[in-house]
Amino acid sequence: MAMTHKQRILAAARGEHLDKLPFGARIDVWYNYHSAHGTLPEKYQGWSQTDIIRDQGAGAQYRFFSVVKEEYQDMEVVEKHDPPYITTEYRTPLGNVAKKEIFDTSEGPWIKYEMEKLFKSEQDYPIVKYVMEHTIPVDNFEAFYKLRDEVGEDGMVMTAAGGLWSPVQRVMREIIGYELFFYELADHPAEVEELMEVMKDLDRRKFEVAMKCDLEIFNICANWSDDIHTPVFRKYFVPWFQEVCDLLHAHGRLAMAHTDGEMRRLNLFFRETGIDIAEAITPAPQTLVSMKEFRRELGDEVTIWGGIPSILFEPMYSDEDFDAYIKNMFQEMAPGYRFIVGMGDNLPFDGDLNRVRRVVELIDRYGTLPIEV
Amino acid sequence: MVDLSLLSQAIDEGDREKTVQLTTEALGAGTNPQEIIIHGLQVGMAVVGEKFSDGEYFLPDMLMAARAMKAALEVLKPSLEKTGIPTIGKVVIGTVEGDMHDIGKNVVATFLSGNGFEVFDLGLNVTVQNFIDEVKEKKPEILGMSALLTTTMPVMGKVIKALEEIGMRSSVKVIVGGAPVTQDYANYIGADAYAHDGGKAIPVCRQLLGK
């Protein structure tokens, strides 16, 4: 009996040898945009994403955040919705902190952006710490299982124990904000490090809950790129990833990172982390790293998922350019084990959906494993 | 007489306190503030930009240098009221509509300022019309646009088209950048230049102005 898309993706993730390359495609940016604007192709009007990807012949790749939700104790959390803005105020015995986010999927991307960060100044450290210490992780398994059932064997629902970020990254990107984080790390290192530890403790409690979910792959960190800063990555990120990977591996689970940025510096440290899958790998021309370099630098023990920069789906590239790119990528990844064809990281709103089918056809013709050079 | 190379070094090290101290000393010793900027601060910023592009420095190193530069300019500000900060060109810069990412754009803006450009930073989520209005009003030599998403990068092409439609395309050089943007894409939408990172943006902008 033929393997399903899900089985093939999981097998490649575990390093098992397959007969041909698996393919997990992400089209949510394209789908959200065209659904919101009523511009889905006529054939696909009213179709779900999974059905469209199924029709294109690829495996589906979904995002879901996450199998653990946050609840709060000993504080009041007030959320105000003024679309597309959401303001959340945390009222604690130590004082109040607030953030303002924007959330609108109509242009494609569906993540929230913080217009105003929770942390504003040095006075906020104890309050933010209080918020994190009094955040209670609870399971959100039912919502995940519902989506997983909908996708079935036609693909994978990628999810996490927490949100988008690993703990230190959450402090950097979501809580303090990138630029201020580095200024604070220079000016108040002890306070920043203390906040990182509080965030790690919260994530440890999240993993305790999440391990009860029969999830095969945990996305433990998203949106890697060189701007994370190699020294910070080595000092603060790597030990955390090692701790989490040890936990996941002890329970027979796999760890994945969404590594869709410029990776020329972080690649060197990837293997130290113990993470099994580098997902949404985005090579040249969108970054400075070729697939051959990714394979060499990440080594044979890491599964690479990705390889097609989203810009390749844009109309500026002809079908011939696209085919030539894909065929060359297969050659660069030879013999092709521990490789799942995918996007870095999504089909753009003005991208050509039918190139998803084109990838499927190219895999049928040139993606038989082992690929011979 | 303060050795301005020490000031460049302080910028290179991202040492805000030392930069402020040396700037204050140089000013106190009677050094012309424009000399301090051109031969001290800007030399340091150029070194940092080169080291970033060469892979020796990281984005935070650029941020720390830019912060030190900004603090030094604050010290010099009262002395520059009459002459103003010496500039080599005007740049209007922003992240395009629908895009909430501004780290890269901020670094480029700060570095351009630190390297002698007069920068008008429009922030993020900037509409096509807003870009056009600012180009009309500020009359910059360079328009810089940034996009981090494949969803938003087509807006850069729309701005270029809008400039063509109002007959202003030839009056401003357009430089684009951001994670998904490539040289091919810059060519495709008709931009004049592309910079892969903040370090490269400075020499590319200088080249655009022939300086």
Chai-1 contact restraints between the chains, C-beta under 6 A:
chainA,res_idxA,chainB,res_idxB,connection_type,confidence,min_distance_angstrom,max_distance_angstrom,comment,restraint_id
A,V29,B,T151,contact,1.0,0.0,6.0,A-B,restraint_1
A,E107,B,G98,contact,1.0,0.0,6.0,A-B,restraint_2
A,E107,B,T151,contact,1.0,0.0,6.0,A-B,restraint_3
A,G108,B,T151,contact,1.0,0.0,6.0,A-B,restraint_4
A,Y113,B,M100,contact,1.0,0.0,6.0,A-B,restraint_5
A,Y178,B,I103,contact,1.0,0.0,6.0,A-B,restraint_6
A,E179,B,L63,contact,1.0,0.0,6.0,A-B,restraint_7
A,F182,B,P60,contact,1.0,0.0,6.0,A-B,restraint_8
A,F182,B,L63,contact,1.0,0.0,6.0,A-B,restraint_9
A,D227,B,L59,contact,1.0,0.0,6.0,A-B,restraint_10
A,H229,B,F58,contact,1.0,0.0,6.0,A-B,restraint_11
A,H229,B,P60,contact,1.0,0.0,6.0,A-B,restraint_12
A,P285,B,T182,contact,1.0,0.0,6.0,A-B,restraint_13
A,Q286,B,P180,contact,1.0,0.0,6.0,A-B,restraint_14
A,S310,B,T150,contact,1.0,0.0,6.0,A-B,restraint_15
A,I311,B,P180,contact,1.0,0.0,6.0,A-B,restraint_16
A,M316,B,Y188,contact,1.0,0.0,6.0,A-B,restraint_17
A,P348,B,T150,contact,1.0,0.0,6.0,A-B,restraint_18
A,F349,B,T151,contact,1.0,0.0,6.0,A-B,restraint_19
